[in-house]
Amino acid sequence: MRLLNLLKKYIYLAAALSVYPFSVSCSKTLELDIAEIEAIQKSLDYDLLQKSLSRPYLNQPFKPGKTGGIWNDTILSDPKTFNQLVGIRDGSSHDIITKTLTGLFDYDPVDKKWLSHAASFQTELNSETGMLILHCKIRDDIYWTYCNSDEKIPLTSDDFVFWYNEIEGDEKAGLGGYEGQCLTMPDGSQAHIDCIKIDDKNFDFIYPRAVAEPLLHSNMTCCPSFIFRPAKEKGGIDGVKNLFGINCDPKTIPSCGKFYITEYIPSRRLVFTRNPYYWEKDENGTSIPYYEQLVCQIVGDQNTDYLLFRQGKTEVYSPRPEELSDVVNNQKSDYTVYNAEGSMGSQLWTFNQNPKNREQPFYSWFTKKEFRQAMSCILNRERIINQTYRGLAEAQYFFFPPINPYYNEKIQLEYLYNPERAKKLLSRAGFKWDEEGKLIDEKGNTVEFDLSIASGITVTNDIAQIISDEGAKIGIKINVRQTDFQKLVEAATTTFDWQSLIIGLGIYAFPTQGSNVWPSSGNLHIWYPLQKEAATDWEARIDYLYEEGGCALDPAAAKKIWDEYQAIFLEECPVIFLVRERSFCAIRNRWDLSNVYFDNKNGFETEWIYLR
């Protein structure tokens, strides 16, 4: 599967939050003593790893398969829409819609090179003007098609050019996309990256200055312009958003991806049917995937998900830490369990610094660097690893993951678990303790704030409870609030009425991923989005380094920039990364597992699987 779905210009909060599908636990996590921790580590770290398979994808050739069969899976919640523009803000909807689409390019993290996907590419650098042109040529064998129809409508330049300019580039769309299409020039001015049509199959991205990763910056999916353009011409962005609502017949949605959406029964199931015209084929000319249908039951929580797997009704399952021993030890002949090293992504803890809340006491706390550093010093990652992940995780003390070319193991977080240091930092920031040991600020306010998490996630809830318990040890009351997923997304991206929260933002394999997150103007600059100008000196410096690093063609110069960039984030602590968990996944043996791979770079590769 490689990194196609990860390598986007933007990061979507909704999609990121939804990748932790664990069920809810309201009980407070109890501390374990040293002997119990050592026993868990010995029994799980070694025994369970030995009983599961390690099979990373190293670009091995796939064995040709045969079509047939139904892949039974689950999703936790109903989609909110089948419209790509609307679905961007909802993880479940976004994941569903993208099964009908194809990205321009893909990236191979093993060989560390870009691959053609919907289009081939060629870059042209003008040494005199400094401009860069990315030439794109769409495949001849890629089409928009409909289920049970022989009609094939070629994908054209119009589809991508229209989506880039008229959808992503329209400020009314609310994506923050136009800002992401601009570069800061050496003189400080802003210049737009233009996307122009050459002919039906060829189009160009014209960069006003050279950038280090133009394919990353330009990678995108699109929807058919022959449907979406008339809708916009007639009704504007609202007309576009009205297309393919949740009540539409999903069979009317064209696909250029691996699947058609062919059935949706609310709260029950969603059915995808294999697209026989999909361009990616095996050596025998058969399109992947091989299975004819993907049937997803809508289960609501992972307890039900686990029950269905135990009953043999689903094909694959990723066990929670508390289920791991049972899943691994009961493999027998029914299924096989794979393991992967620590994930490249991590959840993070962050604090609302939006001045909309300047009248609230927490605003003055969260905007103090020393307070955020102190919160990092009460984050007991080892306790989280041993109690929540049963020892099968590792602390994340760095900003870039190891897969990132500018990851530097020497640049790590300084503010590790140390409650005494947390107290000193708080004292330096003007905080004191009353006679009862409660922390109070300079105005006499007791330090108490909410920690919001998405409901239905056992592991995240247990982590939040540990954070709350550690906070109590130094006189801070942290209230864990489980919130409906969609309401949490709305609070984080629209109303901004949250205090602190735990989220995930996926994997950023390149430093310039997440152009809507890390620069201060980004619409998902989570602690204070959509800043007209940087609110702090350090954010202004980050903005500058982000632009300059993205345009640095000399690796040595780029390394110097990205080293400083990482160091600033780890010093300022606007986000505090948690841990990287080791992953396990079980899959039914009724499938031929020759083409199945599992690792922390590529994820779980099952697209080439077929029935025995």
TASUL-V513800 format. One record per residue. N is the residue number from 1. SS is DSSP state (h for helix, s for strand, l for the rest). PHI is phi in whole degrees, -180 to 180 (* if undefined). PSI is psi in degrees with one decimal (* if undefined). Layout:
n: [N/N]
ss: [SS/SS]
phi: [PHI/PHI]
psi: [PSI/PSI]
This chain:
n: [1/2/3/4/5/6/7/8/9/10/11/12/13/14/15/16/17/18/19/20/21/22/23/24/25/26/27/28/29/30/31/32/33/34/35/36/37/38/39/40/41/42/43/44/45/46/47/48/49/50/51/52/53/54/55/56/57/58/59/60/61/62/63/64/65/66/67/68/69/70/71/72/73/74/75/76/77/78/79/80/81/82/83/84/85/86/87/88/89/90/91/92/93/94/95/96/97/98/99/100/101/102/103/104/105/106/107/108/109/110/111/112/113/114/115/116/117/118/119/120/121/122/123/124/125/126/127/128/129/130/131/132/133/134/135/136/137/138/139/140/141/142/143/144/145/146/147/148/149/150/151/152/153/154/155/156/157/158/159/160/161/162/163/164/165/166/167/168/169/170/171/172/173/174/175/176/177/178/179/180/181/182/183/184/185/186/187/188/189/190/191/192/193/194/195/196/197/198/199/200/201/202/203/204/205/206/207/208/209/210/211/212/213/214/215/216/217/218/219/220/221/222/223/224/225/226/227/228/229/230/231/232/233/234/235/236/237/238/239/240/241/242/243/244/245/246/247/248/249/250/251/252/253/254/255/256/257/258/259/260/261/262/263/264/265/266/267/268/269/270/271/272/273/274/275/276/277/278/279/280/281/282/283/284/285/286/287/288/289/290/291/292/293/294/295/296/297/298/299/300/301/302/303/304/305/306/307/308/309/310/311/312/313/314/315/316/317/318/319/320/321/322/323/324/325/326/327/328/329/330/331/332/333/334/335/336/337/338/339/340/341/342/343/344/345/346/347/348/349/350/351/352/353/354/355/356/357/358/359/360/361/362/363/364/365/366/367/368/369/370/371/372/373/374/375/376/377/378/379/380/381/382/383/384/385/386/387/388/389/390/391/392/393/394/395/396/397/398/399/400/401/402/403/404/405/406/407/408/409/410/411/412/413/414/415/416/417/418/419/420/421/422/423/424/425/426/427/428/429/430/431/432/433/434/435/436/437/438/439/440/441/442/443/444/445/446/447/448/449/450/451/452/453/454/455/456/457/458/459/460/461/462/463/464/465/466/467/468/469/470/471/472/473/474/475/476/477/478/479/480/481/482/483/484/485/486/487/488/489/490/491/492/493/494/495/496/497/498/499/500/501/502/503/504/505/506/507/508/509/510/511/512/513/514/515/516/517/518/519/520/521/522/523/524/525/526/527/528/529/530/531/532/533/534/535/536/537/538/539/540/541/542/543/544/545/546/547/548/549/550/551/552/553/554/555/556/557/558/559/560/561/562/563/564/565/566/567/568/569/570/571/572/573/574/575/576/577/578/579/580/581/582/583/584/585/586/587/588/589/590/591/592/593/594/595/596/597/598/599/600/601/602/603/604/605/606/607/608/609/610/611/612]
ss: [l/l/l/l/l/l/l/l/l/l/l/l/h/h/h/h/h/l/l/l/l/l/l/l/l/l/l/l/l/l/l/l/l/h/h/h/h/h/h/h/h/h/h/h/h/h/h/h/h/h/l/l/s/l/s/l/l/l/l/l/l/l/l/l/l/l/l/l/l/s/s/s/s/s/s/l/l/l/l/l/l/l/l/h/h/h/h/l/l/l/h/h/h/h/h/h/h/h/h/h/l/l/l/l/s/s/s/s/l/l/l/l/s/s/s/s/l/l/s/s/s/s/s/s/s/l/l/l/l/l/l/s/s/s/s/s/s/s/l/l/l/l/s/s/s/l/l/l/l/l/l/s/s/s/l/l/h/h/h/h/h/h/h/h/h/h/h/h/l/l/h/h/h/l/l/l/h/h/h/h/l/s/s/s/l/l/l/l/l/s/s/s/l/s/s/s/s/l/l/l/l/s/s/s/s/s/s/l/l/l/l/l/l/h/h/h/h/h/l/l/l/l/l/l/h/h/h/h/h/h/h/h/h/h/h/h/h/h/h/h/h/l/l/l/l/l/l/l/l/h/h/h/l/l/s/l/l/l/s/s/s/s/s/s/s/l/l/l/s/s/s/s/s/s/l/l/l/l/l/l/s/l/l/l/l/l/s/l/l/l/l/l/s/s/s/s/s/s/l/l/l/h/h/h/h/h/h/h/h/h/l/l/l/l/l/s/s/l/l/l/h/h/h/h/h/h/h/h/h/l/l/l/l/l/s/s/s/s/s/s/l/l/l/l/l/l/s/s/s/s/s/l/l/l/h/h/h/l/l/l/h/h/h/h/h/h/l/l/h/h/h/h/h/h/h/h/h/l/l/l/h/h/h/h/h/h/h/h/l/l/l/l/s/s/s/l/l/l/l/l/l/l/l/l/l/l/l/l/l/l/l/l/l/l/l/l/l/l/h/h/h/h/h/h/h/h/h/h/l/l/l/s/s/l/l/l/l/l/s/s/l/l/l/l/l/s/l/s/s/s/s/s/s/s/l/l/l/h/h/h/h/h/h/h/h/h/h/h/h/h/h/h/l/l/l/l/s/s/s/s/s/s/s/l/h/h/h/h/h/h/h/h/h/h/h/l/l/l/l/s/s/s/s/s/l/l/l/l/l/l/l/l/l/l/l/l/l/l/l/l/l/l/l/l/l/l/l/l/l/l/l/l/l/l/l/l/h/h/h/h/h/h/h/h/h/h/h/h/h/h/h/l/l/l/h/h/h/h/h/h/h/h/h/h/h/h/h/h/h/h/h/h/l/l/s/s/s/l/s/s/s/l/s/s/s/s/s/s/l/l/s/s/l/l/l/l/s/s/s/l/l/l/s/s/s/l/l/l/l/s/s/l]
phi: [*/50/-115/-52/-75/-93/-88/-120/-67/-115/-114/-105/-57/-60/-64/-66/-67/-83/-85/-117/-85/-107/-85/-83/-136/-95/-81/-77/-69/-90/-73/-106/-83/-61/-63/-65/-62/-64/-66/-64/-60/-66/-73/-91/-56/-100/-64/-71/-67/-68/-89/-120/-94/-108/-143/-71/-85/-121/67/-66/-68/-88/-79/-59/-118/-132/-80/135/98/-121/-94/-97/-141/-138/-132/-78/-139/-69/-68/-96/-166/-112/-96/-61/-65/-71/-71/-58/-91/-130/-59/-64/-67/-60/-63/-71/-64/-67/-69/-101/-123/-136/-79/-64/-133/-137/-129/-98/-74/-77/-88/54/-145/-83/-125/-69/-132/-71/-142/-85/-149/-154/-105/-134/-108/-91/-68/-80/-92/80/-77/-126/-118/-103/-87/-120/-127/-74/-56/-82/-109/-117/-138/-88/-135/-119/-61/61/-135/-90/-69/-126/-107/-59/-70/-128/-58/-56/-62/-75/-64/-63/-64/-65/-82/-98/-112/-60/-87/-95/-60/-68/-71/76/-94/68/-72/-62/-60/-71/-93/-115/-119/-85/-82/-55/-88/93/-77/-103/-133/-88/-87/-89/-123/-127/-82/-100/-155/-61/-114/-123/-149/-126/-101/-108/-94/-68/-147/-66/-126/-72/-130/-64/-70/-63/-66/-100/-62/-163/-110/-148/-113/-65/-67/-68/-103/-79/-66/-59/-64/-73/-61/-86/-129/67/-61/-62/-64/-66/-66/-80/-74/49/-69/-65/-93/-74/-77/-62/-69/-85/-90/-72/-134/-120/-102/-75/-134/-105/-91/-116/-158/-141/-116/-50/66/-122/-161/-132/-119/-113/-117/-57/-91/-70/-99/-61/-72/-80/-130/-83/-68/-95/85/-94/-70/-95/-74/-86/-71/-78/-138/-116/-109/-109/-79/-92/-105/87/-155/-80/-60/-66/-57/-64/-60/-64/-66/-62/-82/79/-96/-131/-90/-144/-153/-104/-71/-74/-53/-72/-100/-61/-59/-64/-66/-68/-77/-114/-63/52/-104/-82/-150/-123/-107/-109/-127/-135/-65/-48/-62/-83/-108/-150/-69/-141/-111/-140/-130/-76/-112/-72/-63/-55/-103/-62/-81/-86/-56/-63/-62/-69/-72/-68/-84/-90/-58/-63/-65/-64/-64/-64/-64/-63/-78/-104/-83/-89/-65/-64/-66/-60/-62/-77/-89/-91/-106/55/85/-98/-164/-141/-67/-107/-110/-117/-90/-83/-75/-59/-72/-73/-62/-109/-61/-131/-63/-80/-101/-130/-61/-87/-93/-89/-58/-167/-57/-67/-67/-58/-63/-64/-65/-66/-61/-63/-87/98/-85/-139/-119/-84/-64/-89/87/-83/-78/-129/-91/-63/-95/89/-76/-70/-80/-146/-151/-91/-118/-91/-138/-71/-68/89/-124/-58/-61/-65/-63/-65/-62/-62/-66/-65/-60/-60/-66/-67/-63/-62/-66/-116/88/-107/-97/-113/-95/-79/-117/-84/-126/-51/-52/-67/-68/-67/-63/-62/-64/-74/-115/-128/-88/61/-100/-128/-113/-133/-154/-109/-139/-127/-121/73/-111/-110/-73/-127/-65/-95/-75/79/-67/-97/-112/-81/-67/-66/-83/-65/-76/-128/-73/-52/-78/-165/-75/57/-73/-66/-146/-55/-76/-134/-64/-70/-70/-62/-67/-60/-57/-65/-65/-61/-67/-68/-64/-68/-106/-82/-88/-83/-57/-66/-67/-64/-61/-61/-66/-72/-63/-65/-57/-63/-62/-64/-60/-74/-84/-81/55/-69/-130/-124/-74/-99/-139/-111/-86/-74/-108/-132/-148/-108/-141/-65/-82/-71/-97/-71/-96/-59/-103/-98/-138/-150/-157/-85/-98/-100/81/-98/-87/-130/-68/-103/-78/-149/-66/-63]
psi: [-19.3/-145.4/22.5/-48.3/-11.4/-30.0/75.0/161.5/-33.7/158.2/135.3/120.3/-44.4/-47.1/-38.3/-41.3/-29.9/0.1/5.4/73.9/65.8/150.9/167.3/143.9/122.3/-4.1/146.7/136.0/130.7/146.4/146.8/150.1/172.5/-41.3/-41.9/-41.9/-46.1/-36.6/-41.7/-47.1/-42.2/-44.4/-37.4/-50.5/-36.8/-52.9/-47.4/-32.7/-37.8/-29.4/-0.6/163.0/139.6/115.2/77.4/152.5/119.0/36.0/33.1/146.9/145.7/139.7/129.7/139.4/-162.8/150.5/154.3/155.6/165.4/127.9/114.9/125.3/-173.5/156.5/152.2/-34.7/161.4/147.3/155.2/-18.1/162.8/15.6/124.1/-41.3/-46.5/-37.1/-12.1/-31.7/5.6/117.4/-46.9/-41.0/-44.9/-45.5/-35.2/-47.2/-38.8/-13.8/-15.3/4.5/169.2/131.8/159.3/-47.7/168.5/163.9/134.2/105.8/-13.7/-55.3/-4.2/56.1/154.2/147.6/148.3/145.9/-97.5/-22.9/149.4/169.5/157.2/136.2/146.4/120.7/124.9/106.7/-22.3/-46.4/-18.2/0.8/151.7/136.5/128.3/109.8/127.7/135.2/118.5/141.4/150.8/-15.7/28.6/131.3/155.9/124.2/165.3/149.9/137.3/31.6/144.4/-4.1/130.2/117.0/114.7/139.2/134.5/171.5/-33.5/-37.5/-48.3/-42.4/-42.7/-47.0/-41.1/-48.7/-43.4/-15.5/-69.2/-34.1/1.2/117.2/-28.7/-16.3/-20.6/20.7/-11.7/19.2/-35.1/-42.1/-36.5/-13.6/7.6/149.2/145.7/124.0/164.5/-27.7/3.9/-9.8/164.0/136.7/142.0/143.2/112.1/147.2/116.9/145.1/135.6/-52.7/-167.6/-27.6/-8.7/135.7/161.3/144.6/123.2/112.3/128.2/-18.1/157.3/144.1/156.2/-35.4/72.2/-30.7/-36.9/-45.1/-30.3/-7.9/134.6/162.6/171.6/167.5/163.5/121.6/-26.3/-14.2/-46.4/-30.5/-49.4/-35.5/-40.2/-40.2/-32.4/-40.4/11.2/-159.6/-35.5/-36.0/-37.4/-44.5/-22.3/-10.5/146.2/52.3/174.9/-20.4/3.6/163.7/111.7/-20.1/-11.7/-0.9/118.9/158.0/141.8/9.4/-160.2/-22.1/159.3/148.0/116.9/-13.5/139.0/118.3/108.8/136.2/5.6/-63.5/161.6/131.9/131.6/142.5/137.8/135.7/106.6/-11.5/5.7/140.2/-27.6/118.8/159.7/-177.5/-12.6/3.0/14.3/129.3/144.8/157.1/169.9/-33.3/145.7/-32.3/149.3/112.2/115.9/114.9/139.5/109.7/-22.1/-37.7/164.3/-15.6/-44.4/-39.6/-48.2/-41.8/-43.5/-38.5/-43.5/-30.5/-0.6/18.5/-5.1/160.5/-28.4/150.0/136.0/105.6/145.1/160.8/-40.3/-14.6/-8.8/-47.7/-43.8/-44.1/-45.3/-43.4/-9.5/29.5/-54.4/-132.9/1.0/-39.3/166.9/139.5/130.9/152.7/153.5/150.0/176.0/136.4/158.0/-14.4/166.5/146.3/161.5/158.2/128.8/166.0/138.4/113.7/20.2/124.6/-8.8/-28.4/22.7/-21.3/-11.0/140.0/-36.6/-25.6/-43.9/-29.4/-49.8/-25.6/-0.8/123.1/-41.0/-34.2/-46.3/-39.2/-38.4/-38.2/-35.6/-33.7/-10.5/2.4/102.6/85.0/-37.2/-37.6/-42.0/-45.3/-46.2/-36.1/-38.7/-39.7/7.1/34.8/-5.3/59.9/171.8/150.5/145.4/111.3/4.9/164.6/-53.3/141.0/161.9/-23.7/-19.8/133.5/-18.5/17.6/132.2/109.1/-17.0/-15.6/96.2/162.3/133.0/-28.6/77.9/176.3/116.7/87.7/-33.9/-39.2/-36.0/-43.3/-42.4/-40.1/-41.5/-40.7/-41.4/-30.4/5.0/6.4/154.6/174.3/137.5/-174.6/-25.2/0.2/8.8/141.9/132.9/151.1/-174.7/-23.8/3.1/6.2/133.2/134.0/107.3/130.3/165.3/145.2/107.0/139.1/156.7/133.1/152.1/16.6/98.6/-52.0/-45.2/-37.9/-42.9/-38.2/-45.3/-37.8/-36.6/-44.0/-44.0/-42.9/-41.1/-36.5/-39.9/-28.9/-22.0/21.1/15.5/131.2/114.9/116.2/116.5/122.5/112.4/125.8/141.4/134.5/-49.3/-35.3/-34.7/-40.5/-43.8/-42.3/-39.9/-27.5/-14.4/-58.2/-26.8/24.8/61.1/170.0/-70.0/157.8/160.9/127.0/175.1/142.7/25.3/-160.3/128.4/93.3/-15.0/149.7/-24.6/13.5/150.3/45.1/-13.9/4.8/-56.7/-40.5/148.5/-22.6/-6.6/144.5/-4.5/31.8/81.8/-39.5/-20.8/88.1/161.2/44.4/130.7/-37.9/155.7/131.2/-22.0/160.4/-38.7/-33.4/-36.1/-39.4/-40.7/-44.5/-45.4/-46.7/-36.8/-45.4/-48.6/-38.7/-38.3/-20.5/0.5/114.8/-23.3/118.6/-37.1/-42.6/-39.8/-40.3/-42.3/-41.5/-49.3/-26.6/-46.3/-40.7/-50.2/-43.4/-37.9/-46.9/-42.0/-20.2/-41.9/-25.2/44.8/-28.1/144.9/112.2/150.2/-98.4/163.5/111.0/147.1/140.7/147.4/147.8/134.6/142.3/141.9/141.0/-0.1/-12.8/146.0/122.4/13.7/-33.4/17.3/129.5/155.9/120.7/175.2/-3.7/-44.6/-13.0/-152.9/109.2/107.0/6.5/-23.0/16.5/151.0/162.4/145.8/*]
